[in-house]
């Protein structure tokens, strides 16, 4: 059981690192926030874009990492 959660932590941490490094920076500044903010927030296909997919992968791997770390700490 401990080996399974150790492997799960290892894989989720590598996926988390890769997905964070592949995301683009959010440094568009104030003008980018005002001008293009509404389109990016209320866009129809936000989940289907490259950034949306990376955001979902980051969230899912972070949740898996946290749950596995808590389970591994409880098994200790």
PyMOL Python script that loads the backbone (N, CA, C, O; Angstrom):
from pymol import cmd

cmd.read_pdbstr("""\
ATOM      1  N   UNK A   1       0.820  -1.188   0.000  1.00  0.00           N
ATOM      2  CA  UNK A   1       0.000   0.000   0.000  1.00  0.00           C
ATOM      3  C   UNK A   1       0.869   1.260   0.000  1.00  0.00           C
ATOM      4  O   UNK A   1       0.583   2.228  -0.704  1.00  0.00           O
ATOM      5  N   UNK A   2       1.933   1.226   0.801  1.00  0.00           N
ATOM      6  CA  UNK A   2       2.814   2.384   0.857  1.00  0.00           C
ATOM      7  C   UNK A   2       3.533   2.586  -0.472  1.00  0.00           C
ATOM      8  O   UNK A   2       3.780   3.719  -0.885  1.00  0.00           O
ATOM      9  N   UNK A   3       3.865   1.493  -1.134  1.00  0.00           N
ATOM     10  CA  UNK A   3       4.556   1.595  -2.418  1.00  0.00           C
ATOM     11  C   UNK A   3       3.650   2.235  -3.461  1.00  0.00           C
ATOM     12  O   UNK A   3       4.104   3.048  -4.266  1.00  0.00           O
ATOM     13  N   UNK A   4       2.360   1.869  -3.448  1.00  0.00           N
ATOM     14  CA  UNK A   4       1.406   2.442  -4.396  1.00  0.00           C
ATOM     15  C   UNK A   4       1.291   3.946  -4.222  1.00  0.00           C
ATOM     16  O   UNK A   4       1.320   4.689  -5.203  1.00  0.00           O
ATOM     17  N   UNK A   5       1.161   4.400  -2.983  1.00  0.00           N
ATOM     18  CA  UNK A   5       1.026   5.836  -2.747  1.00  0.00           C
ATOM     19  C   UNK A   5       2.340   6.580  -2.970  1.00  0.00           C
ATOM     20  O   UNK A   5       2.326   7.756  -3.333  1.00  0.00           O
ATOM     21  N   UNK A   6       3.460   5.924  -2.761  1.00  0.00           N
ATOM     22  CA  UNK A   6       4.748   6.544  -3.060  1.00  0.00           C
ATOM     23  C   UNK A   6       4.907   6.752  -4.560  1.00  0.00           C
ATOM     24  O   UNK A   6       5.364   7.808  -5.000  1.00  0.00           O
ATOM     25  N   UNK A   7       4.532   5.748  -5.343  1.00  0.00           N
ATOM     26  CA  UNK A   7       4.585   5.878  -6.800  1.00  0.00           C
ATOM     27  C   UNK A   7       3.598   6.947  -7.262  1.00  0.00           C
ATOM     28  O   UNK A   7       3.903   7.728  -8.164  1.00  0.00           O
ATOM     29  N   UNK A   8       2.420   6.984  -6.648  1.00  0.00           N
ATOM     30  CA  UNK A   8       1.415   7.987  -7.006  1.00  0.00           C
ATOM     31  C   UNK A   8       1.906   9.400  -6.712  1.00  0.00           C
ATOM     32  O   UNK A   8       1.662  10.319  -7.494  1.00  0.00           O
ATOM     33  N   UNK A   9       2.593   9.576  -5.592  1.00  0.00           N
ATOM     34  CA  UNK A   9       3.162  10.893  -5.258  1.00  0.00           C
ATOM     35  C   UNK A   9       4.252  11.264  -6.245  1.00  0.00           C
ATOM     36  O   UNK A   9       4.333  12.415  -6.673  1.00  0.00           O
ATOM     37  N   UNK A  10       5.081  10.319  -6.609  1.00  0.00           N
ATOM     38  CA  UNK A  10       6.171  10.589  -7.540  1.00  0.00           C
ATOM     39  C   UNK A  10       5.637  11.003  -8.913  1.00  0.00           C
ATOM     40  O   UNK A  10       6.094  11.990  -9.489  1.00  0.00           O
ATOM     41  N   UNK A  11       4.679  10.253  -9.428  1.00  0.00           N
ATOM     42  CA  UNK A  11       4.120  10.562 -10.747  1.00  0.00           C
ATOM     43  C   UNK A  11       3.358  11.884 -10.727  1.00  0.00           C
ATOM     44  O   UNK A  11       3.510  12.703 -11.633  1.00  0.00           O
ATOM     45  N   UNK A  12       2.541  12.094  -9.696  1.00  0.00           N
ATOM     46  CA  UNK A  12       1.774  13.341  -9.637  1.00  0.00           C
ATOM     47  C   UNK A  12       2.678  14.551  -9.460  1.00  0.00           C
ATOM     48  O   UNK A  12       2.370  15.625  -9.978  1.00  0.00           O
ATOM     49  N   UNK A  13       3.777  14.407  -8.746  1.00  0.00           N
ATOM     50  CA  UNK A  13       4.691  15.547  -8.596  1.00  0.00           C
ATOM     51  C   UNK A  13       5.386  15.872  -9.908  1.00  0.00           C
ATOM     52  O   UNK A  13       5.583  17.045 -10.225  1.00  0.00           O
ATOM     53  N   UNK A  14       5.760  14.857 -10.676  1.00  0.00           N
ATOM     54  CA  UNK A  14       6.380  15.118 -11.974  1.00  0.00           C
ATOM     55  C   UNK A  14       5.401  15.759 -12.952  1.00  0.00           C
ATOM     56  O   UNK A  14       5.771  16.663 -13.701  1.00  0.00           O
ATOM     57  N   UNK A  15       4.150  15.292 -12.946  1.00  0.00           N
ATOM     58  CA  UNK A  15       3.124  15.887 -13.806  1.00  0.00           C
ATOM     59  C   UNK A  15       2.842  17.318 -13.361  1.00  0.00           C
ATOM     60  O   UNK A  15       2.653  18.202 -14.195  1.00  0.00           O
ATOM     61  N   UNK A  16       2.815  17.545 -12.064  1.00  0.00           N
ATOM     62  CA  UNK A  16       2.575  18.889 -11.533  1.00  0.00           C
ATOM     63  C   UNK A  16       3.695  19.848 -11.936  1.00  0.00           C
ATOM     64  O   UNK A  16       3.422  20.977 -12.346  1.00  0.00           O
ATOM     65  N   UNK A  17       4.924  19.422 -11.827  1.00  0.00           N
ATOM     66  CA  UNK A  17       6.062  20.262 -12.215  1.00  0.00           C
ATOM     67  C   UNK A  17       6.011  20.576 -13.705  1.00  0.00           C
ATOM     68  O   UNK A  17       6.198  21.725 -14.104  1.00  0.00           O
ATOM     69  N   UNK A  18       5.760  19.562 -14.526  1.00  0.00           N
ATOM     70  CA  UNK A  18       5.724  19.764 -15.980  1.00  0.00           C
ATOM     71  C   UNK A  18       4.580  20.684 -16.390  1.00  0.00           C
ATOM     72  O   UNK A  18       4.756  21.564 -17.232  1.00  0.00           O
ATOM     73  N   UNK A  19       3.413  20.480 -15.797  1.00  0.00           N
ATOM     74  CA  UNK A  19       2.266  21.299 -16.196  1.00  0.00           C
ATOM     75  C   UNK A  19       2.420  22.750 -15.750  1.00  0.00           C
ATOM     76  O   UNK A  19       1.952  23.656 -16.439  1.00  0.00           O
ATOM     77  N   UNK A  20       3.057  22.983 -14.627  1.00  0.00           N
ATOM     78  CA  UNK A  20       3.295  24.359 -14.178  1.00  0.00           C
ATOM     79  C   UNK A  20       4.330  25.036 -15.066  1.00  0.00           C
ATOM     80  O   UNK A  20       4.186  26.210 -15.406  1.00  0.00           O
ATOM     81  N   UNK A  21       5.370  24.303 -15.441  1.00  0.00           N
ATOM     82  CA  UNK A  21       6.394  24.906 -16.282  1.00  0.00           C
ATOM     83  C   UNK A  21       5.912  25.176 -17.698  1.00  0.00           C
ATOM     84  O   UNK A  21       6.434  26.075 -18.356  1.00  0.00           O
ATOM     85  N   UNK A  22       4.936  24.427 -18.184  1.00  0.00           N
ATOM     86  CA  UNK A  22       4.426  24.622 -19.537  1.00  0.00           C
ATOM     87  C   UNK A  22       3.419  25.760 -19.637  1.00  0.00           C
ATOM     88  O   UNK A  22       3.131  26.235 -20.735  1.00  0.00           O
ATOM     89  N   UNK A  23       2.882  26.199 -18.510  1.00  0.00           N
ATOM     90  CA  UNK A  23       1.889  27.276 -18.542  1.00  0.00           C
ATOM     91  C   UNK A  23       2.559  28.607 -18.853  1.00  0.00           C
ATOM     92  O   UNK A  23       3.699  28.860 -18.463  1.00  0.00           O
ATOM     93  N   UNK A  24       1.819  29.449 -19.568  1.00  0.00           N
ATOM     94  CA  UNK A  24       2.364  30.763 -19.903  1.00  0.00           C
ATOM     95  C   UNK A  24       2.194  31.707 -18.717  1.00  0.00           C
ATOM     96  O   UNK A  24       1.347  31.493 -17.850  1.00  0.00           O
ATOM     97  N   UNK A  25       3.005  32.740 -18.697  1.00  0.00           N
ATOM     98  CA  UNK A  25       2.946  33.708 -17.617  1.00  0.00           C
ATOM     99  C   UNK A  25       1.709  34.579 -17.715  1.00  0.00           C
ATOM    100  O   UNK A  25       1.169  34.776 -18.803  1.00  0.00           O
ATOM    101  N   UNK A  26       1.264  35.094 -16.597  1.00  0.00           N
ATOM    102  CA  UNK A  26       0.072  35.939 -16.558  1.00  0.00           C
ATOM    103  C   UNK A  26       0.462  37.404 -16.400  1.00  0.00           C
ATOM    104  O   UNK A  26      -0.238  38.156 -15.722  1.00  0.00           O
ATOM    105  N   UNK A  27       1.551  37.818 -17.007  1.00  0.00           N
ATOM    106  CA  UNK A  27       2.048  39.182 -16.824  1.00  0.00           C
ATOM    107  C   UNK A  27       1.640  40.087 -17.983  1.00  0.00           C
ATOM    108  O   UNK A  27       2.485  40.776 -18.555  1.00  0.00           O
ATOM    109  N   UNK A  28       0.371  40.094 -18.330  1.00  0.00           N
ATOM    110  CA  UNK A  28      -0.104  40.945 -19.412  1.00  0.00           C
ATOM    111  C   UNK A  28      -0.221  42.399 -18.959  1.00  0.00           C
ATOM    112  O   UNK A  28      -0.305  43.300 -19.793  1.00  0.00           O
ATOM    113  N   UNK A  29      -0.227  42.629 -17.682  1.00  0.00           N
ATOM    114  CA  UNK A  29      -0.329  43.984 -17.170  1.00  0.00           C
ATOM    115  C   UNK A  29      -1.776  44.416 -17.027  1.00  0.00           C
ATOM    116  O   UNK A  29      -2.697  43.637 -17.272  1.00  0.00           O
ATOM    117  N   UNK A  30      -1.966  45.656 -16.631  1.00  0.00           N
ATOM    118  CA  UNK A  30      -3.304  46.179 -16.385  1.00  0.00           C
ATOM    119  C   UNK A  30      -4.102  46.322 -17.670  1.00  0.00           C
ATOM    120  O   UNK A  30      -5.309  46.081 -17.672  1.00  0.00           O
ATOM    121  N   UNK A  31      -3.458  46.707 -18.757  1.00  0.00           N
ATOM    122  CA  UNK A  31      -4.188  46.883 -20.021  1.00  0.00           C
ATOM    123  C   UNK A  31      -4.687  45.551 -20.556  1.00  0.00           C
ATOM    124  O   UNK A  31      -5.788  45.481 -21.102  1.00  0.00           O
ATOM    125  N   UNK A  32      -3.910  44.509 -20.412  1.00  0.00           N
ATOM    126  CA  UNK A  32      -4.354  43.188 -20.856  1.00  0.00           C
ATOM    127  C   UNK A  32      -5.489  42.654 -20.007  1.00  0.00           C
ATOM    128  O   UNK A  32      -6.345  41.915 -20.493  1.00  0.00           O
ATOM    129  N   UNK A  33      -5.496  43.027 -18.743  1.00  0.00           N
ATOM    130  CA  UNK A  33      -6.564  42.588 -17.855  1.00  0.00           C
ATOM    131  C   UNK A  33      -7.881  43.266 -18.207  1.00  0.00           C
ATOM    132  O   UNK A  33      -8.933  42.627 -18.212  1.00  0.00           O
ATOM    133  N   UNK A  34      -7.821  44.557 -18.498  1.00  0.00           N
ATOM    134  CA  UNK A  34      -9.041  45.292 -18.813  1.00  0.00           C
ATOM    135  C   UNK A  34      -9.547  44.938 -20.203  1.00  0.00           C
ATOM    136  O   UNK A  34     -10.742  44.710 -20.388  1.00  0.00           O
ATOM    137  N   UNK A  35      -8.658  44.890 -21.172  1.00  0.00           N
ATOM    138  CA  UNK A  35      -9.089  44.692 -22.556  1.00  0.00           C
ATOM    139  C   UNK A  35      -9.482  43.251 -22.843  1.00  0.00           C
ATOM    140  O   UNK A  35     -10.549  43.012 -23.410  1.00  0.00           O
ATOM    141  N   UNK A  36      -8.661  42.298 -22.472  1.00  0.00           N
ATOM    142  CA  UNK A  36      -8.933  40.919 -22.858  1.00  0.00           C
ATOM    143  C   UNK A  36      -9.416  40.047 -21.734  1.00  0.00           C
ATOM    144  O   UNK A  36      -9.556  38.837 -21.910  1.00  0.00           O
ATOM    145  N   UNK A  37      -9.674  40.624 -20.588  1.00  0.00           N
ATOM    146  CA  UNK A  37     -10.091  39.826 -19.439  1.00  0.00           C
ATOM    147  C   UNK A  37     -11.448  39.199 -19.601  1.00  0.00           C
ATOM    148  O   UNK A  37     -11.655  38.052 -19.206  1.00  0.00           O
ATOM    149  N   UNK A  38     -12.377  39.931 -20.175  1.00  0.00           N
ATOM    150  CA  UNK A  38     -13.739  39.419 -20.321  1.00  0.00           C
ATOM    151  C   UNK A  38     -13.788  38.248 -21.290  1.00  0.00           C
ATOM    152  O   UNK A  38     -14.532  37.291 -21.077  1.00  0.00           O
ATOM    153  N   UNK A  39     -13.000  38.323 -22.349  1.00  0.00           N
ATOM    154  CA  UNK A  39     -13.002  37.232 -23.314  1.00  0.00           C
ATOM    155  C   UNK A  39     -12.414  35.967 -22.729  1.00  0.00           C
ATOM    156  O   UNK A  39     -12.931  34.877 -22.975  1.00  0.00           O
ATOM    157  N   UNK A  40     -11.351  36.086 -21.964  1.00  0.00           N
ATOM    158  CA  UNK A  40     -10.716  34.889 -21.432  1.00  0.00           C
ATOM    159  C   UNK A  40     -11.521  34.287 -20.282  1.00  0.00           C
ATOM    160  O   UNK A  40     -11.497  33.072 -20.084  1.00  0.00           O
ATOM    161  N   UNK A  41     -12.227  35.111 -19.529  1.00  0.00           N
ATOM    162  CA  UNK A  41     -13.006  34.584 -18.408  1.00  0.00           C
ATOM    163  C   UNK A  41     -14.330  34.014 -18.883  1.00  0.00           C
ATOM    164  O   UNK A  41     -14.727  32.930 -18.457  1.00  0.00           O
ATOM    165  N   UNK A  42     -15.016  34.731 -19.758  1.00  0.00           N
ATOM    166  CA  UNK A  42     -16.356  34.318 -20.169  1.00  0.00           C
ATOM    167  C   UNK A  42     -16.379  33.626 -21.528  1.00  0.00           C
ATOM    168  O   UNK A  42     -17.448  33.443 -22.110  1.00  0.00           O
ATOM    169  N   UNK A  43     -15.220  33.242 -22.033  1.00  0.00           N
ATOM    170  CA  UNK A  43     -15.171  32.579 -23.334  1.00  0.00           C
ATOM    171  C   UNK A  43     -15.849  31.220 -23.294  1.00  0.00           C
ATOM    172  O   UNK A  43     -15.841  30.542 -22.267  1.00  0.00           O
ATOM    173  N   UNK A  44     -16.435  30.825 -24.417  1.00  0.00           N
ATOM    174  CA  UNK A  44     -17.177  29.562 -24.476  1.00  0.00           C
ATOM    175  C   UNK A  44     -16.265  28.351 -24.353  1.00  0.00           C
ATOM    176  O   UNK A  44     -16.580  27.406 -23.630  1.00  0.00           O
ATOM    177  N   UNK A  45     -15.155  28.375 -25.043  1.00  0.00           N
ATOM    178  CA  UNK A  45     -14.292  27.201 -25.127  1.00  0.00           C
ATOM    179  C   UNK A  45     -13.042  27.345 -24.276  1.00  0.00           C
ATOM    180  O   UNK A  45     -11.956  26.942 -24.694  1.00  0.00           O
ATOM    181  N   UNK A  46     -13.184  27.911 -23.097  1.00  0.00           N
ATOM    182  CA  UNK A  46     -12.010  28.119 -22.251  1.00  0.00           C
ATOM    183  C   UNK A  46     -11.397  26.793 -21.811  1.00  0.00           C
ATOM    184  O   UNK A  46     -10.175  26.681 -21.707  1.00  0.00           O
ATOM    185  N   UNK A  47     -12.227  25.795 -21.554  1.00  0.00           N
ATOM    186  CA  UNK A  47     -11.718  24.502 -21.110  1.00  0.00           C
ATOM    187  C   UNK A  47     -11.058  23.710 -22.211  1.00  0.00           C
ATOM    188  O   UNK A  47     -10.335  22.754 -21.929  1.00  0.00           O
ATOM    189  N   UNK A  48     -11.285  24.079 -23.462  1.00  0.00           N
ATOM    190  CA  UNK A  48     -10.725  23.334 -24.578  1.00  0.00           C
ATOM    191  C   UNK A  48      -9.433  23.944 -25.111  1.00  0.00           C
ATOM    192  O   UNK A  48      -8.804  23.381 -26.007  1.00  0.00           O
ATOM    193  N   UNK A  49      -9.040  25.078 -24.573  1.00  0.00           N
ATOM    194  CA  UNK A  49      -7.802  25.692 -25.026  1.00  0.00           C
ATOM    195  C   UNK A  49      -6.617  25.014 -24.347  1.00  0.00           C
ATOM    196  O   UNK A  49      -6.776  24.237 -23.406  1.00  0.00           O
ATOM    197  N   UNK A  50      -5.437  25.327 -24.846  1.00  0.00           N
ATOM    198  CA  UNK A  50      -4.210  24.765 -24.306  1.00  0.00           C
ATOM    199  C   UNK A  50      -4.035  25.156 -22.836  1.00  0.00           C
ATOM    200  O   UNK A  50      -3.653  24.333 -22.003  1.00  0.00           O
ATOM    201  N   UNK A  51      -4.320  26.421 -22.535  1.00  0.00           N
ATOM    202  CA  UNK A  51      -4.178  26.889 -21.155  1.00  0.00           C
ATOM    203  C   UNK A  51      -5.218  26.244 -20.243  1.00  0.00           C
ATOM    204  O   UNK A  51      -4.932  25.934 -19.087  1.00  0.00           O
ATOM    205  N   UNK A  52      -6.424  26.045 -20.770  1.00  0.00           N
ATOM    206  CA  UNK A  52      -7.474  25.413 -19.977  1.00  0.00           C
ATOM    207  C   UNK A  52      -7.152  23.971 -19.636  1.00  0.00           C
ATOM    208  O   UNK A  52      -7.386  23.518 -18.516  1.00  0.00           O
ATOM    209  N   UNK A  53      -6.614  23.257 -20.610  1.00  0.00           N
ATOM    210  CA  UNK A  53      -6.238  21.857 -20.376  1.00  0.00           C
ATOM    211  C   UNK A  53      -5.100  21.777 -19.365  1.00  0.00           C
ATOM    212  O   UNK A  53      -5.121  20.936 -18.467  1.00  0.00           O
ATOM    213  N   UNK A  54      -4.105  22.652 -19.512  1.00  0.00           N
ATOM    214  CA  UNK A  54      -2.989  22.652 -18.553  1.00  0.00           C
ATOM    215  C   UNK A  54      -3.460  23.024 -17.155  1.00  0.00           C
ATOM    216  O   UNK A  54      -2.948  22.499 -16.167  1.00  0.00           O
ATOM    217  N   UNK A  55      -4.419  23.915 -17.066  1.00  0.00           N
ATOM    218  CA  UNK A  55      -4.960  24.300 -15.767  1.00  0.00           C
ATOM    219  C   UNK A  55      -5.682  23.133 -15.102  1.00  0.00           C
ATOM    220  O   UNK A  55      -5.544  22.908 -13.900  1.00  0.00           O
ATOM    221  N   UNK A  56      -6.454  22.394 -15.896  1.00  0.00           N
ATOM    222  CA  UNK A  56      -7.144  21.217 -15.345  1.00  0.00           C
ATOM    223  C   UNK A  56      -6.154  20.145 -14.913  1.00  0.00           C
ATOM    224  O   UNK A  56      -6.313  19.543 -13.851  1.00  0.00           O
ATOM    225  N   UNK A  57      -5.132  19.902 -15.733  1.00  0.00           N
ATOM    226  CA  UNK A  57      -4.119  18.907 -15.384  1.00  0.00           C
ATOM    227  C   UNK A  57      -3.394  19.310 -14.102  1.00  0.00           C
ATOM    228  O   UNK A  57      -3.114  18.464 -13.252  1.00  0.00           O
ATOM    229  N   UNK A  58      -3.091  20.600 -13.962  1.00  0.00           N
ATOM    230  CA  UNK A  58      -2.420  21.090 -12.760  1.00  0.00           C
ATOM    231  C   UNK A  58      -3.291  20.893 -11.528  1.00  0.00           C
ATOM    232  O   UNK A  58      -2.806  20.449 -10.488  1.00  0.00           O
ATOM    233  N   UNK A  59      -4.574  21.220 -11.641  1.00  0.00           N
ATOM    234  CA  UNK A  59      -5.486  21.072 -10.502  1.00  0.00           C
ATOM    235  C   UNK A  59      -5.649  19.613 -10.104  1.00  0.00           C
ATOM    236  O   UNK A  59      -5.606  19.282  -8.919  1.00  0.00           O
ATOM    237  N   UNK A  60      -5.834  18.748 -11.080  1.00  0.00           N
ATOM    238  CA  UNK A  60      -6.039  17.327 -10.784  1.00  0.00           C
ATOM    239  C   UNK A  60      -4.791  16.715 -10.169  1.00  0.00           C
ATOM    240  O   UNK A  60      -4.889  15.958  -9.203  1.00  0.00           O
ATOM    241  N   UNK A  61      -3.620  17.028 -10.710  1.00  0.00           N
ATOM    242  CA  UNK A  61      -2.396  16.453 -10.152  1.00  0.00           C
ATOM    243  C   UNK A  61      -2.096  17.012  -8.765  1.00  0.00           C
ATOM    244  O   UNK A  61      -1.526  16.310  -7.930  1.00  0.00           O
ATOM    245  N   UNK A  62      -2.472  18.264  -8.507  1.00  0.00           N
ATOM    246  CA  UNK A  62      -2.273  18.826  -7.171  1.00  0.00           C
ATOM    247  C   UNK A  62      -3.164  18.138  -6.148  1.00  0.00           C
ATOM    248  O   UNK A  62      -2.729  17.857  -5.031  1.00  0.00           O
ATOM    249  N   UNK A  63      -4.413  17.865  -6.525  1.00  0.00           N
ATOM    250  CA  UNK A  63      -5.323  17.162  -5.615  1.00  0.00           C
ATOM    251  C   UNK A  63      -4.827  15.744  -5.349  1.00  0.00           C
ATOM    252  O   UNK A  63      -4.849  15.282  -4.208  1.00  0.00           O
ATOM    253  N   UNK A  64      -4.383  15.055  -6.390  1.00  0.00           N
ATOM    254  CA  UNK A  64      -3.856  13.697  -6.218  1.00  0.00           C
ATOM    255  C   UNK A  64      -2.623  13.715  -5.325  1.00  0.00           C
ATOM    256  O   UNK A  64      -2.457  12.843  -4.473  1.00  0.00           O
ATOM    257  N   UNK A  65      -1.757  14.711  -5.520  1.00  0.00           N
ATOM    258  CA  UNK A  65      -0.549  14.822  -4.703  1.00  0.00           C
ATOM    259  C   UNK A  65      -0.886  15.041  -3.234  1.00  0.00           C
ATOM    260  O   UNK A  65      -0.302  14.403  -2.358  1.00  0.00           O
ATOM    261  N   UNK A  66      -1.826  15.942  -2.963  1.00  0.00           N
ATOM    262  CA  UNK A  66      -2.186  16.245  -1.575  1.00  0.00           C
ATOM    263  C   UNK A  66      -2.842  15.045  -0.902  1.00  0.00           C
ATOM    264  O   UNK A  66      -2.519  14.717   0.240  1.00  0.00           O
ATOM    265  N   UNK A  67      -3.762  14.390  -1.605  1.00  0.00           N
ATOM    266  CA  UNK A  67      -4.441  13.227  -1.026  1.00  0.00           C
ATOM    267  C   UNK A  67      -3.453  12.101  -0.772  1.00  0.00           C
ATOM    268  O   UNK A  67      -3.514  11.454   0.273  1.00  0.00           O
ATOM    269  N   UNK A  68      -2.530  11.851  -1.724  1.00  0.00           N
ATOM    270  CA  UNK A  68      -1.557  10.792  -1.518  1.00  0.00           C
ATOM    271  C   UNK A  68      -0.612  11.112  -0.369  1.00  0.00           C
ATOM    272  O   UNK A  68      -0.234  10.221   0.391  1.00  0.00           O
ATOM    273  N   UNK A  69      -0.228  12.377  -0.239  1.00  0.00           N
ATOM    274  CA  UNK A  69       0.662  12.752   0.866  1.00  0.00           C
ATOM    275  C   UNK A  69      -0.047  12.565   2.215  1.00  0.00           C
ATOM    276  O   UNK A  69       0.563  12.112   3.184  1.00  0.00           O
ATOM    277  N   UNK A  70      -1.327  12.915   2.270  1.00  0.00           N
ATOM    278  CA  UNK A  70      -2.065  12.732   3.532  1.00  0.00           C
ATOM    279  C   UNK A  70      -2.243  11.254   3.869  1.00  0.00           C
ATOM    280  O   UNK A  70      -2.119  10.857   5.028  1.00  0.00           O
ATOM    281  N   UNK A  71      -2.531  10.448   2.861  1.00  0.00           N
ATOM    282  CA  UNK A  71      -2.691   9.006   3.101  1.00  0.00           C
ATOM    283  C   UNK A  71      -1.371   8.388   3.519  1.00  0.00           C
ATOM    284  O   UNK A  71      -1.333   7.547   4.416  1.00  0.00           O
ATOM    285  N   UNK A  72      -0.286   8.800   2.874  1.00  0.00           N
ATOM    286  CA  UNK A  72       1.028   8.255   3.228  1.00  0.00           C
ATOM    287  C   UNK A  72       1.418   8.671   4.644  1.00  0.00           C
ATOM    288  O   UNK A  72       2.022   7.886   5.375  1.00  0.00           O
ATOM    289  N   UNK A  73       1.079   9.893   5.035  1.00  0.00           N
ATOM    290  CA  UNK A  73       1.374  10.336   6.401  1.00  0.00           C
ATOM    291  C   UNK A  73       0.518   9.566   7.412  1.00  0.00           C
ATOM    292  O   UNK A  73       0.976   9.280   8.518  1.00  0.00           O
ATOM    293  N   UNK A  74      -0.714   9.232   7.041  1.00  0.00           N
ATOM    294  CA  UNK A  74      -1.570   8.465   7.949  1.00  0.00           C
ATOM    295  C   UNK A  74      -1.089   7.026   8.075  1.00  0.00           C
ATOM    296  O   UNK A  74      -1.224   6.422   9.139  1.00  0.00           O
ATOM    297  N   UNK A  75      -0.531   6.471   7.009  1.00  0.00           N
ATOM    298  CA  UNK A  75      -0.011   5.099   7.049  1.00  0.00           C
ATOM    299  C   UNK A  75       1.282   5.009   7.835  1.00  0.00           C
ATOM    300  O   UNK A  75       1.641   3.935   8.317  1.00  0.00           O
ATOM    301  N   UNK A  76       1.980   6.119   7.970  1.00  0.00           N
ATOM    302  CA  UNK A  76       3.256   6.153   8.678  1.00  0.00           C
ATOM    303  C   UNK A  76       2.997   5.878  10.105  1.00  0.00           C
ATOM    304  O   UNK A  76       3.929   5.854  10.908  1.00  0.00           O
TER     305      UNK A  76
END
""", "prot")
cmd.dss("prot")
cmd.show_as("cartoon", "prot")
cmd.util.cbc("prot")
cmd.orient("prot")
